[in-house]
């Protein structure tokens, strides 16, 4: 497994606080979802063309929430023994087949509805 430096830091962080007992895959998956929802909440009532997210306080809030999501994903992958880089590269390879440029360029249609 390709272990990341930040995963080692998270492991130490959890161990020092005796939180390892709470870090099971179910709890971490729930936490990923909750933190993702907190990120989404920032955008909830904003106009999609607004640049509100460029305001310093808002951008800081977004950075904190996205970091929370990423840290839980990293912790989940560590416990599940998932090589994140390998998993992501494999997924990109699959997506290249599902979304060939010729059929998907410039459109957001789901792969199973692309005109083949």
C-alpha positions in Angstrom: 0.0 0.0 0.0 1.2 3.5 -0.9 1.0 5.2 2.5 0.8 8.9 2.6 2.7 11.1 5.1 -0.5 12.8 6.1 -2.1 9.4 6.9 0.7 8.7 9.4 0.0 12.1 11.0 -3.7 11.3 11.2 -2.9 7.9 12.7 -0.8 9.5 15.4 -3.4 12.2 16.0 -6.1 9.6 16.6 -3.9 7.4 18.7 -2.8 10.2 21.0 -6.4 11.1 21.7 -7.6 7.5 22.1 -9.9 8.0 19.1 -8.8 4.9 17.2 -11.7 2.9 18.9 -14.1 5.3 17.1 -12.5 5.1 13.7 -14.2 2.2 12.1 -15.3 2.2 8.4 -19.0 2.8 9.2 -18.3 5.9 11.4 -15.7 7.3 9.0 -18.1 6.8 6.0 -20.8 8.7 8.0 -18.3 11.4 8.8 -17.3 11.8 5.2 -21.0 12.3 4.3 -21.6 14.7 7.1 -18.6 16.9 6.3 -19.5 16.8 2.6 -23.0 18.1 3.6 -21.4 20.9 5.6 -19.4 21.9 2.5 -22.6 21.8 0.4 -24.4 23.9 2.9 -22.1 26.8 2.2 -23.4 26.9 -1.4 -27.1 26.0 -0.6 -28.8 29.4 -1.3 -26.2 31.1 -3.4 -26.7 32.0 -7.0 -24.7 29.5 -9.2 -23.0 32.4 -11.0 -22.0 34.2 -7.8 -18.4 34.7 -6.8 -19.4 34.7 -3.1 -16.9 32.0 -2.4 -14.0 34.4 -3.1 -14.7 36.4 0.1 -11.9 35.7 2.6 -14.2 34.3 5.4 -16.2 32.2 3.0 -13.1 30.8 1.3 -11.6 30.0 4.7 -14.8 28.2 5.7 -14.7 26.2 2.4 -11.1 25.3 2.9 -11.8 24.0 6.4 -14.8 21.9 5.2 -12.9 20.4 2.2 -10.0 19.6 4.5 -12.4 17.8 6.9 -13.8 15.7 4.0 -10.3 14.9 2.8 -9.0 14.0 6.2 -11.8 11.6 6.8 -11.3 10.0 3.3 -7.6 9.6 4.1 -8.3 8.0 7.4 -11.0 5.7 5.9 -8.5 4.6 3.2 -5.8 4.0 5.8 -8.0 1.7 7.9 -9.5 0.0 4.8 -5.9 -0.5 3.4 -6.8 1.3 0.2 -4.0 2.7 -1.9 -5.7 6.0 -2.9 -3.4 6.9 -5.7 -3.9 3.4 -7.3 -7.6 3.5 -6.8 -7.9 7.0 -8.3 -5.8 6.1 -11.3 -7.8 2.9 -11.9 -11.1 4.9 -11.7 -9.8 7.5 -14.2 -8.9 4.6 -16.5 -12.5 3.2 -16.2 -14.0 6.7 -16.7 -12.0 7.1 -19.9 -13.7 4.0 -21.3 -17.2 5.1 -19.9 -16.8 8.6 -21.2 -14.9 8.6 -24.5 -14.0 12.1 -25.7 -15.9 11.6 -29.0 -19.2 10.9 -27.2 -18.9 13.0 -24.0 -17.0 16.2 -24.9 -18.8 19.3 -23.7 -21.8 17.4 -22.3 -22.7 16.2 -18.8 -24.8 13.2 -19.9 -24.3 10.1 -17.7 -22.3 7.3 -19.4 -25.2 4.9 -19.8 -27.2 7.5 -21.7 -24.5 8.6 -24.2 -25.4 8.0 -27.8 -23.1 5.2 -28.8 
